[in-house]
Amino acid sequence: MMTYTTLKEHREYLLLECISGSKAYNLHVPTSDTDLKGVFILPQAEVYGMSFTDQVANESNDEVYFEIKRFLELLEKNNPNILELLSTRKESLLFRHPLMDLIKAEDFLSRLCMDTFAGYAQTQIKRARGLNKKINQSFSETRKDILEFCYVVQGSQSVPLKQWLAANQLQQEDCGISKIDHFRDAYALFHRYQFPRPVSLKGLVSGEQANDVQLSAIPKGVEPVAVMHFNKDGYTVYCKEFASYWEWVEHRNEARYQHNQQLGADYDSKHMMHTFRLLTMAEEIALYREVRVFREDRDFLLRIRNGEFTYDTLLQMATEKLTNIQELYAKSSLPERPDPALAQQLLIKIREEFYGKKK
């Protein structure tokens, strides 16, 4: 079975190997890593066998190689990474098998690129909005409890439950609540001192990790000391945002985050740089019918990476670009999608020639 290690040991199955990422884009900085992407062909026995490996990568995933069938499948879908790999400049080529000359990017370019390049960039802009929110959020490490979202009616106003309890020198454990009919998330609140005989009041919550208030059995004929409202919707939203924020903190690229903090940028500047790269590449495909991997607009893109634009300015610029892209593709002579037979024809020809030569 083909693995990353096997491919490195048997380079005769390699069809293409390129430097990819920032160094191929001409967007590298001194701290940039060297990423590699490539294409391989499976040994003939594995193609005929029960197993099929369509992709291999190293542990850090900065070296990724696609089997020729998977490569052509993604190419037919106008996948940006695959079109970029096929269009890499000679300066970034480490190895190219003559059979790869049969595959030409221009034969696959279509109107799908508006969705795969610009559409993907558009989803990244939405993601950037969410990231912008997280960067500007701040949650303590301890989650707020339910009582923080409870309020007591006092006259024509409401006061926070914890404030009301403290003012009346009461403990939530000595209280009990029952539902009030036809009032959503509203409860009648009682205290032990109201009952001449001991009554089993459970308290307002079962514990610090509770996700809802708890009810007690209240004897009939007793008037509540207060009416309490639990802002359950607000609590639910808070819990989701709290969990999402700390998951982001756990998995974020700390070096990139610190870079953005130093710049004073309230967005992921590297992420936004690549969003604009994709938008411009989508324009170029409609205008020139080619995928320009090496970026001549390096200075502008690095200005984005360096946080020289405000978040709102970038969103406005991206919106204008998207409008222009839609107009360009509307009048473009590009086909709707690549010829579905082309990828299959190329796959058969490449396998026949490669395995024939191996024999």
DRENLUM-26039 format. One record per residue (C-alpha): residue number from 1; residue in one letter; x, y, z. Coordinates in steps of 0.2 Angstrom, whole numbers, plus 5000, padded with zeros to 4 digits. Each point is the difference from the previous one (the first is absolute). Layout:
REM DRENLUM-26039
(r NUM; "A"; (X; Y; Z))
...
//
This chain:
REM DRENLUM-26039
(r 1; "M"; (5000; 5000; 5000))
(r 2; "M"; (5007; 5017; 4995))
(r 3; "T"; (5004; 5011; 5014))
(r 4; "Y"; (5010; 5017; 5002))
(r 5; "T"; (5016; 4990; 5005))
(r 6; "T"; (4998; 4988; 4986))
(r 7; "L"; (4998; 5014; 4987))
(r 8; "K"; (5016; 5008; 5007))
(r 9; "E"; (5009; 4984; 4998))
(r 10; "H"; (4993; 4996; 4983))
(r 11; "R"; (5001; 5016; 4991))
(r 12; "E"; (4997; 4991; 4983))
(r 13; "Y"; (4982; 5001; 5003))
(r 14; "L"; (5001; 5019; 5002))
(r 15; "L"; (4992; 5010; 4986))
(r 16; "L"; (5001; 5018; 5006))
(r 17; "E"; (5008; 5008; 5015))
(r 18; "C"; (5000; 5019; 5004))
(r 19; "I"; (5003; 5013; 5013))
(r 20; "S"; (4983; 5007; 5005))
(r 21; "G"; (4993; 5012; 5012))
(r 22; "S"; (5007; 5017; 5003))
(r 23; "K"; (5016; 4997; 4991))
(r 24; "A"; (4991; 4995; 4984))
(r 25; "Y"; (4989; 5015; 5002))
(r 26; "N"; (5014; 5012; 5002))
(r 27; "L"; (4993; 5004; 5017))
(r 28; "H"; (5013; 4993; 5012))
(r 29; "V"; (5008; 5009; 5014))
(r 30; "P"; (5016; 4995; 5010))
(r 31; "T"; (4989; 4989; 5012))
(r 32; "S"; (4991; 4990; 4986))
(r 33; "D"; (5001; 4981; 4999))
(r 34; "T"; (5003; 4991; 4984))
(r 35; "D"; (4985; 4990; 4995))
(r 36; "L"; (5000; 4987; 4986))
(r 37; "K"; (4986; 4993; 4989))
(r 38; "G"; (5000; 4987; 4987))
(r 39; "V"; (4992; 4986; 4990))
(r 40; "F"; (5004; 4981; 5000))
(r 41; "I"; (4994; 4985; 4991))
(r 42; "L"; (4996; 4984; 5009))
(r 43; "P"; (5010; 4984; 4996))
(r 44; "Q"; (4990; 4990; 4988))
(r 45; "A"; (4996; 4986; 5012))
(r 46; "E"; (4992; 5012; 5012))
(r 47; "V"; (4989; 5007; 4987))
(r 48; "Y"; (4994; 4982; 4996))
(r 49; "G"; (4999; 4995; 5019))
(r 50; "M"; (4987; 5003; 5014))
(r 51; "S"; (5009; 5016; 5007))
(r 52; "F"; (5001; 5017; 4992))
(r 53; "T"; (5010; 5014; 5007))
(r 54; "D"; (4994; 5017; 4993))
(r 55; "Q"; (5011; 5012; 5010))
(r 56; "V"; (5015; 4999; 5012))
(r 57; "A"; (5008; 5013; 5011))
(r 58; "N"; (5013; 5002; 5014))
(r 59; "E"; (4995; 5002; 5018))
(r 60; "S"; (5000; 5019; 5000))
(r 61; "N"; (4990; 5000; 4983))
(r 62; "D"; (5012; 5013; 4992))
(r 63; "E"; (5004; 4986; 4987))
(r 64; "V"; (4985; 4994; 4991))
(r 65; "Y"; (5000; 4988; 4984))
(r 66; "F"; (4985; 4995; 4990))
(r 67; "E"; (4998; 4984; 4990))
(r 68; "I"; (4997; 5004; 4982))
(r 69; "K"; (4982; 4995; 5000))
(r 70; "R"; (4996; 5011; 5015))
(r 71; "F"; (5010; 5014; 4992))
(r 72; "L"; (4989; 4999; 4984))
(r 73; "E"; (4984; 4999; 5010))
(r 74; "L"; (5004; 5016; 5010))
(r 75; "L"; (5006; 5008; 4984))
(r 76; "E"; (4983; 4997; 4992))
(r 77; "K"; (4992; 5008; 5014))
(r 78; "N"; (5012; 5016; 4998))
(r 79; "N"; (5007; 4997; 5017))
(r 80; "P"; (5011; 5016; 5004))
(r 81; "N"; (5015; 4990; 5008))
(r 82; "I"; (5000; 4988; 4985))
(r 83; "L"; (4999; 5013; 4987))
(r 84; "E"; (5014; 5009; 5009))
(r 85; "L"; (5011; 4985; 5001))
(r 86; "L"; (4998; 4996; 4981))
(r 87; "S"; (5004; 5019; 4996))
(r 88; "T"; (5015; 5001; 5011))
(r 89; "R"; (5015; 5010; 4992))
(r 90; "K"; (5016; 4991; 4995))
(r 91; "E"; (5009; 5009; 5014))
(r 92; "S"; (4990; 4990; 5013))
(r 93; "L"; (5000; 4983; 4991))
(r 94; "L"; (5011; 4987; 5008))
(r 95; "F"; (4995; 4986; 4988))
(r 96; "R"; (4988; 4998; 4985))
(r 97; "H"; (4997; 4984; 4991))
(r 98; "P"; (4997; 5002; 4981))
(r 99; "L"; (4983; 4992; 5002))
(r 100; "M"; (4994; 5015; 5009))
(r 101; "D"; (5002; 5010; 4984))
(r 102; "L"; (4984; 4992; 4995))
(r 103; "I"; (4990; 5009; 5013))
(r 104; "K"; (4998; 5018; 4996))
(r 105; "A"; (4991; 5012; 5013))
(r 106; "E"; (4992; 5010; 4986))
(r 107; "D"; (4991; 4984; 4994))
(r 108; "F"; (4991; 5000; 5017))
(r 109; "L"; (4996; 5018; 5004))
(r 110; "S"; (4982; 5004; 5000))
(r 111; "R"; (4986; 5010; 5009))
(r 112; "L"; (5002; 4989; 5015))
(r 113; "C"; (5015; 5010; 5005))
(r 114; "M"; (4989; 5014; 5005))
(r 115; "D"; (4993; 4989; 5014))
(r 116; "T"; (5016; 4990; 5004))
(r 117; "F"; (5011; 5016; 5001))
(r 118; "A"; (4989; 5015; 5003))
(r 119; "G"; (4987; 4989; 5009))
(r 120; "Y"; (5013; 4992; 5012))
(r 121; "A"; (5007; 5018; 5003))
(r 122; "Q"; (4982; 5006; 5004))
(r 123; "T"; (4998; 4986; 5013))
(r 124; "Q"; (5017; 5005; 5007))
(r 125; "I"; (4994; 5018; 5002))
(r 126; "K"; (4985; 4993; 5010))
(r 127; "R"; (5012; 4990; 5010))
(r 128; "A"; (5010; 5016; 5003))
(r 129; "R"; (4985; 5009; 5007))
(r 130; "G"; (4998; 4986; 5013))
(r 131; "L"; (5019; 5001; 5003))
(r 132; "N"; (4999; 5018; 5002))
(r 133; "K"; (4987; 4998; 5013))
(r 134; "K"; (5010; 4987; 5010))
(r 135; "I"; (5016; 5011; 4999))
(r 136; "N"; (4989; 5014; 5008))
(r 137; "Q"; (4992; 4989; 5013))
(r 138; "S"; (5006; 4996; 5017))
(r 139; "F"; (4994; 4986; 5011))
(r 140; "S"; (5006; 4996; 5017))
(r 141; "E"; (5006; 4982; 5002))
(r 142; "T"; (4986; 4996; 5011))
(r 143; "R"; (4982; 4999; 4992))
(r 144; "K"; (4987; 5010; 5008))
(r 145; "D"; (4986; 4991; 5009))
(r 146; "I"; (4982; 5000; 4997))
(r 147; "L"; (4996; 5012; 5014))
(r 148; "E"; (5010; 5013; 4991))
(r 149; "F"; (4985; 5000; 4987))
(r 150; "C"; (4986; 5001; 5013))
(r 151; "Y"; (4991; 5015; 5005))
(r 152; "V"; (4987; 5005; 5013))
(r 153; "V"; (4985; 5011; 4996))
(r 154; "Q"; (5001; 5015; 5012))
(r 155; "G"; (4986; 5013; 4998))
(r 156; "S"; (5000; 5005; 4981))
(r 157; "Q"; (5018; 4995; 4998))
(r 158; "S"; (5011; 4984; 5001))
(r 159; "V"; (5016; 4997; 5010))
(r 160; "P"; (5013; 4987; 4999))
(r 161; "L"; (4995; 4985; 5011))
(r 162; "K"; (5017; 4999; 5008))
(r 163; "Q"; (4998; 5018; 5005))
(r 164; "W"; (4983; 4998; 5007))
(r 165; "L"; (5005; 4984; 5010))
(r 166; "A"; (5015; 5010; 5008))
(r 167; "A"; (4989; 5015; 5004))
(r 168; "N"; (4987; 4989; 5008))
(r 169; "Q"; (5014; 4989; 5009))
(r 170; "L"; (4993; 4984; 4992))
(r 171; "Q"; (5009; 4985; 4993))
(r 172; "Q"; (4994; 4992; 4983))
(r 173; "E"; (5001; 4983; 5009))
(r 174; "D"; (4986; 5005; 5012))
(r 175; "C"; (4989; 5005; 4985))
(r 176; "G"; (4988; 4990; 4989))
(r 177; "I"; (4991; 5005; 4984))
(r 178; "S"; (4985; 4994; 4990))
(r 179; "K"; (4994; 5004; 4983))
(r 180; "I"; (4988; 5014; 4996))
(r 181; "D"; (4987; 4995; 4987))
(r 182; "H"; (5001; 5009; 4983))
(r 183; "F"; (5016; 5010; 5005))
(r 184; "R"; (5015; 4992; 4991))
(r 185; "D"; (5015; 4998; 5011))
(r 186; "A"; (4991; 5009; 5014))
(r 187; "Y"; (4999; 4992; 5018))
(r 188; "A"; (4992; 5003; 5017))
(r 189; "L"; (5014; 5001; 5013))
(r 190; "F"; (4998; 4994; 5018))
(r 191; "H"; (5011; 4999; 5015))
(r 192; "R"; (5001; 4988; 5015))
(r 193; "Y"; (4995; 5014; 5012))
(r 194; "Q"; (4982; 5000; 4992))
(r 195; "F"; (4996; 4983; 5006))
(r 196; "P"; (4996; 4996; 5019))
(r 197; "R"; (5004; 4981; 4997))
(r 198; "P"; (5016; 4995; 4991))
(r 199; "V"; (4998; 4999; 4981))
(r 200; "S"; (5012; 4992; 4988))
(r 201; "L"; (5005; 5014; 4989))
(r 202; "K"; (5014; 4995; 4988))
(r 203; "G"; (5008; 5016; 4997))
(r 204; "L"; (5000; 5009; 4983))
(r 205; "V"; (5013; 4990; 4992))
(r 206; "S"; (5007; 4982; 5003))
(r 207; "G"; (5018; 5005; 4999))
(r 208; "E"; (5014; 5011; 4992))
(r 209; "Q"; (4999; 4991; 4984))
(r 210; "A"; (4981; 5000; 4998))
(r 211; "N"; (4993; 5005; 4983))
(r 212; "D"; (4983; 5004; 5007))
(r 213; "V"; (4990; 5006; 5015))
(r 214; "Q"; (4992; 4986; 5011))
(r 215; "L"; (4982; 5000; 5006))
(r 216; "S"; (4994; 4996; 5018))
(r 217; "A"; (4983; 4993; 5006))
(r 218; "I"; (4992; 5016; 5008))
(r 219; "P"; (4985; 4998; 5011))
(r 220; "K"; (4984; 5008; 4994))
(r 221; "G"; (4994; 5017; 5007))
(r 222; "V"; (5017; 5008; 5003))
(r 223; "E"; (5004; 5016; 4991))
(r 224; "P"; (5017; 5002; 4993))
(r 225; "V"; (5013; 5012; 5007))
(r 226; "A"; (5005; 5005; 4982))
(r 227; "V"; (4998; 4996; 4982))
(r 228; "M"; (5016; 4994; 4991))
(r 229; "H"; (5004; 5000; 4982))
(r 230; "F"; (5014; 4989; 4992))
(r 231; "N"; (5007; 5006; 4984))
(r 232; "K"; (5002; 4983; 4993))
(r 233; "D"; (5003; 5006; 4982))
(r 234; "G"; (5013; 5012; 5006))
(r 235; "Y"; (5008; 4986; 5010))
(r 236; "T"; (5000; 4988; 4985))
(r 237; "V"; (5008; 5013; 4988))
(r 238; "Y"; (5013; 5004; 5014))
(r 239; "C"; (5005; 4981; 5002))
(r 240; "K"; (5002; 4997; 4981))
(r 241; "E"; (5011; 5016; 4999))
(r 242; "F"; (5010; 4995; 5015))
(r 243; "A"; (5003; 4983; 4994))
(r 244; "S"; (5004; 5006; 4982))
(r 245; "Y"; (5012; 5013; 5007))
(r 246; "W"; (5010; 4988; 5011))
(r 247; "E"; (5001; 4987; 4986))
(r 248; "W"; (5007; 5014; 4988))
(r 249; "V"; (5013; 5005; 5014))
(r 250; "E"; (5005; 4982; 5001))
(r 251; "H"; (5002; 4997; 4982))
(r 252; "R"; (5006; 5017; 4993))
(r 253; "N"; (5017; 5003; 4993))
(r 254; "E"; (5008; 5009; 5014))
(r 255; "A"; (5014; 5007; 4990))
(r 256; "R"; (4988; 5007; 4987))
(r 257; "Y"; (4988; 5007; 5014))
(r 258; "Q"; (5015; 5009; 5009))
(r 259; "H"; (5005; 5007; 4983))
(r 260; "N"; (4982; 5007; 4998))
(r 261; "Q"; (5000; 5007; 5018))
(r 262; "Q"; (5017; 5009; 4997))
(r 263; "L"; (4993; 5007; 4984))
(r 264; "G"; (4984; 5006; 5009))
(r 265; "A"; (4990; 4991; 4987))
(r 266; "D"; (4983; 4993; 5005))
(r 267; "Y"; (5000; 4987; 4987))
(r 268; "D"; (5012; 4986; 4994))
(r 269; "S"; (5010; 5010; 4988))
(r 270; "K"; (5008; 4985; 4991))
(r 271; "H"; (4984; 4992; 4998))
(r 272; "M"; (4993; 5016; 4992))
(r 273; "M"; (5015; 5002; 4989))
(r 274; "H"; (4996; 4983; 4992))
(r 275; "T"; (4982; 5004; 4998))
(r 276; "F"; (5005; 5015; 4989))
(r 277; "R"; (5012; 4989; 4991))
(r 278; "L"; (4986; 4988; 4995))
(r 279; "L"; (4988; 5014; 4995))
(r 280; "T"; (5013; 5008; 4989))
(r 281; "M"; (5004; 4983; 4992))
(r 282; "A"; (4982; 4997; 4997))
(r 283; "E"; (5000; 5017; 4990))
(r 284; "E"; (5016; 4995; 4990))
(r 285; "I"; (4992; 4983; 4995))
(r 286; "A"; (4985; 5009; 4993))
(r 287; "L"; (5010; 5013; 4991))
(r 288; "Y"; (5016; 4990; 4994))
(r 289; "R"; (4995; 4982; 5001))
(r 290; "E"; (5015; 4996; 5011))
(r 291; "V"; (5004; 4996; 5018))
(r 292; "R"; (5014; 5012; 5006))
(r 293; "V"; (5008; 4992; 5015))
(r 294; "F"; (5014; 5012; 5002))
(r 295; "R"; (4993; 5016; 5006))
(r 296; "E"; (5006; 5016; 4992))
(r 297; "D"; (4989; 5009; 5013))
(r 298; "R"; (5011; 4995; 5014))
(r 299; "D"; (5002; 5017; 5007))
(r 300; "F"; (4981; 5003; 5002))
(r 301; "L"; (4997; 4982; 5007))
(r 302; "L"; (5014; 5002; 5013))
(r 303; "R"; (4993; 5017; 5005))
(r 304; "I"; (4984; 4990; 5005))
(r 305; "R"; (5011; 4987; 5009))
(r 306; "N"; (5008; 5014; 5009))
(r 307; "G"; (4983; 5007; 5006))
(r 308; "E"; (5001; 5017; 4991))
(r 309; "F"; (4981; 4999; 4996))
(r 310; "T"; (4986; 5001; 5012))
(r 311; "Y"; (4988; 4985; 5001))
(r 312; "D"; (4986; 5010; 4993))
(r 313; "T"; (5010; 5007; 4986))
(r 314; "L"; (5005; 4982; 4995))
(r 315; "L"; (4982; 4994; 5000))
(r 316; "Q"; (4995; 5015; 4989))
(r 317; "M"; (5014; 4996; 4988))
(r 318; "A"; (4995; 4982; 4999))
(r 319; "T"; (4982; 5004; 4997))
(r 320; "E"; (5005; 5011; 4985))
(r 321; "K"; (5011; 4986; 4994))
(r 322; "L"; (4986; 4987; 5001))
(r 323; "T"; (4988; 5011; 4990))
(r 324; "N"; (5013; 5002; 4987))
(r 325; "I"; (5004; 4982; 4999))
(r 326; "Q"; (4982; 4996; 4997))
(r 327; "E"; (4999; 5012; 4986))
(r 328; "L"; (5016; 4993; 4992))
(r 329; "Y"; (4993; 4982; 5000))
(r 330; "A"; (4983; 5005; 4994))
(r 331; "K"; (5008; 5006; 4984))
(r 332; "S"; (5014; 4988; 4999))
(r 333; "S"; (5002; 4987; 4986))
(r 334; "L"; (5006; 4987; 5012))
(r 335; "P"; (4990; 4983; 4999))
(r 336; "E"; (4988; 4997; 5014))
(r 337; "R"; (5011; 4985; 5006))
(r 338; "P"; (5014; 4989; 4993))
(r 339; "D"; (4997; 4987; 4988))
(r 340; "P"; (4995; 4985; 5011))
(r 341; "A"; (5008; 4988; 4987))
(r 342; "L"; (5017; 5008; 5000))
(r 343; "A"; (5006; 4995; 5018))
(r 344; "Q"; (4996; 4982; 4996))
(r 345; "Q"; (5009; 5000; 4984))
(r 346; "L"; (5015; 5007; 5008))
(r 347; "L"; (5000; 4988; 5014))
(r 348; "I"; (4999; 4985; 4989))
(r 349; "K"; (5014; 5007; 4988))
(r 350; "I"; (5011; 5004; 5015))
(r 351; "R"; (4998; 4983; 5008))
(r 352; "E"; (5002; 4991; 4984))
(r 353; "E"; (5016; 5009; 4995))
(r 354; "F"; (5008; 4999; 5018))
(r 355; "Y"; (4996; 4982; 5003))
(r 356; "G"; (5005; 4996; 4982))
(r 357; "K"; (5017; 5008; 5002))
(r 358; "K"; (5002; 4991; 5017))
(r 359; "K"; (4998; 4983; 4992))
//
